[in-house]
Amino acid sequence: MTDLFSPIKLGDLQLDNRIWMAPLTRSRATPERVPTPMMTEHYVQRASAGLIIAEATNVALRSNAWECTPGIFTAEQINAWRALVDEVHQAGGKIALQLWHGGRVAADSREQPDPPLSPSGVNDNVEAITVWGRDEQGIFRKKTACPSRAMTGAEVEDTIAAFGRAARAAREVGFDGVQLHAANGYLPHQFLSPYLNRRTDAYGGSPQARAQFALQAMRAMIAEFPAGRVGMRISPFTTFNGALDPDPIPTYRYLVDELARHGMGWLELADTNFWAGQFDRDQMLSLTRPVFDGPIIANGGIDPQTAQTLIGNGSIDAVSFGRLWMANPDLPERIRAEGPYHKAITKRFYGGGPDGYNDYPTLAQEKSLA
Ligand SMILES: Cc1cc2nc3c(=O)[nH]c(=O)nc-3n(C[C@H](O)[C@H](O)[C@H](O)COP(=O)(O)O)c2cc1C
């Protein structure tokens, strides 16, 4: 029977197991968005994941989401990623990069004085936006988002091209794949939402038009990476960051149909509403499973036992764990041993140093201490 430890293929890429690491923003890059040695250590520690999907990474300067999140648009950033990817490969790991544009999810910053870009400059629900940055003391805190303005047609085209440039850089530094972050109310999701996207050009209006931004960004990525190594993360039913949509099904059915037609490698379903106690996994699966024929990865509030059941009965192909990977760098080994599992320290989620980031012990370290 297929289980969490069964190998899986992504295009031409063979993965050792189905215990993937979900993308996790930890704000441990420099203020200039350059990946740090601390991040290298973090991912090397987690090289036993079937696939690491490395944290949301800004594709352009105008993606001004959370501070100290990495970018992949300057030479310095790209070189730092090269060193990180090399070390993960030397440790036997496989690593993909999540490509990100925050759009309206942005706070005032020293780096980028212009207003953030969004599909239509809808600002009547900015209080719904979650964005973190440093206060005057350098401590990471939730900040108030600032109003965005509508993108021009040229800015839309340039931002789509930025996803292609980022994918090319990711391939050149050796990443095994790239994933478009189209979930959780960031820019591609903002285009999908009829509340945030009120455009009257080719990117707004009908469900098909609202899906164009995500589709074209995906196409730009596929032009740089084999399609089987390109993925997308979606969360059709969440209203996180104010991406409201009273009827997401027609838009997402069209989107997923097109993704399948392009031979995209994997689809990750983020069950973001589980944080509020509502699980959308079943409705996400009935929306996508009949249409998308590649691997489907479930994420959000899933424990290892449930993961085994879902993979064993063929509902999904792999699971990406978030907080379990944060706190358990040897997660596959712990799953084999049926635990115990450490819990991630919430206060250390964003910003700061290696504490609460790289100091969670492995089972072997615990045993030798005992
Ligand atoms: C600290 C933190 C950072 C996150 N960063 C990202 C991110 O960069 N990209 C993303 O798509 N989701 C991000 N998420 C969502 C996680 O990938 C995942 O969906 C969430 O943790 C639920 O999965 P879990 O129950 O296995 O932890 C983040 C979540 C947390 C708690």
The ligand as an SDF file (V2000), in Angstrom:
LIG
                    3D

 31 33  0  0  0  0  0  0  0  0999 V2000
    5.2580   30.9410   10.5740 C   0  0  0  0  0  0  0  0  0  0  0  0
    4.5100   30.5730    9.3500 C   0  0  0  0  0  0  0  0  0  0  0  0
    4.9870   30.9700    8.1160 C   0  0  0  0  0  0  0  0  0  0  0  0
    4.3050   30.6170    6.9470 C   0  0  0  0  0  0  0  0  0  0  0  0
    4.8100   30.9890    5.7310 N   0  0  0  0  0  0  0  0  0  0  0  0
    4.2030   30.5930    4.5950 C   0  0  0  0  0  0  0  0  0  0  0  0
    4.7820   30.8720    3.3190 C   0  0  0  0  0  0  0  0  0  0  0  0
    5.8850   31.4280    3.1980 O   0  0  0  0  0  0  0  0  0  0  0  0
    4.1040   30.4660    2.2250 N   0  0  0  0  0  0  0  0  0  0  0  0
    2.9040   29.8140    2.3140 C   0  0  0  0  0  0  0  0  0  0  0  0
    2.3210   29.4800    1.2800 O   0  0  0  0  0  0  0  0  0  0  0  0
    2.3520   29.5090    3.5070 N   0  0  0  0  0  0  0  0  0  0  0  0
    2.9870   29.8590    4.6340 C   0  0  0  0  0  0  0  0  0  0  0  0
    2.4810   29.4970    5.8500 N   0  0  0  0  0  0  0  0  0  0  0  0
    1.3860   28.5250    5.8960 C   0  0  0  0  0  0  0  0  0  0  0  0
    1.9880   27.1120    6.0290 C   0  0  0  0  0  0  0  0  0  0  0  0
    2.6410   26.7180    4.8360 O   0  0  0  0  0  0  0  0  0  0  0  0
    0.9090   26.0690    6.3350 C   0  0  0  0  0  0  0  0  0  0  0  0
   -0.1270   26.2380    5.4120 O   0  0  0  0  0  0  0  0  0  0  0  0
    0.3710   26.1860    7.7570 C   0  0  0  0  0  0  0  0  0  0  0  0
    1.4230   26.1930    8.7060 O   0  0  0  0  0  0  0  0  0  0  0  0
   -0.5910   25.0390    8.0690 C   0  0  0  0  0  0  0  0  0  0  0  0
    0.0750   23.7970    7.9800 O   0  0  0  0  0  0  0  0  0  0  0  0
    0.4300   22.9740    9.3400 P   0  0  0  0  0  0  0  0  0  0  0  0
   -0.8810   22.7480   10.0400 O   0  0  0  0  0  0  0  0  0  0  0  0
    1.0530   21.6990    8.8530 O   0  0  0  0  0  0  0  0  0  0  0  0
    1.3610   23.8270   10.1390 O   0  0  0  0  0  0  0  0  0  0  0  0
    3.1160   29.8600    7.0360 C   0  0  0  0  0  0  0  0  0  0  0  0
    2.6220   29.4750    8.2850 C   0  0  0  0  0  0  0  0  0  0  0  0
    3.3040   29.8080    9.4330 C   0  0  0  0  0  0  0  0  0  0  0  0
    2.7890   29.3540   10.7560 C   0  0  0  0  0  0  0  0  0  0  0  0
  1  2  1  0
  2  3  1  0
  2 30  2  0
  3  4  2  0
  4  5  1  0
  4 28  1  0
  5  6  2  0
  6  7  1  0
  6 13  1  0
  7  8  2  0
  7  9  1  0
  9 10  1  0
 10 11  2  0
 10 12  1  0
 12 13  2  0
 13 14  1  0
 14 15  1  0
 14 28  1  0
 15 16  1  0
 16 17  1  0
 16 18  1  0
 18 19  1  0
 18 20  1  0
 20 21  1  0
 20 22  1  0
 22 23  1  0
 23 24  1  0
 24 25  2  0
 24 26  1  0
 24 27  1  0
 28 29  2  0
 29 30  1  0
 30 31  1  0
M  END
$$$$
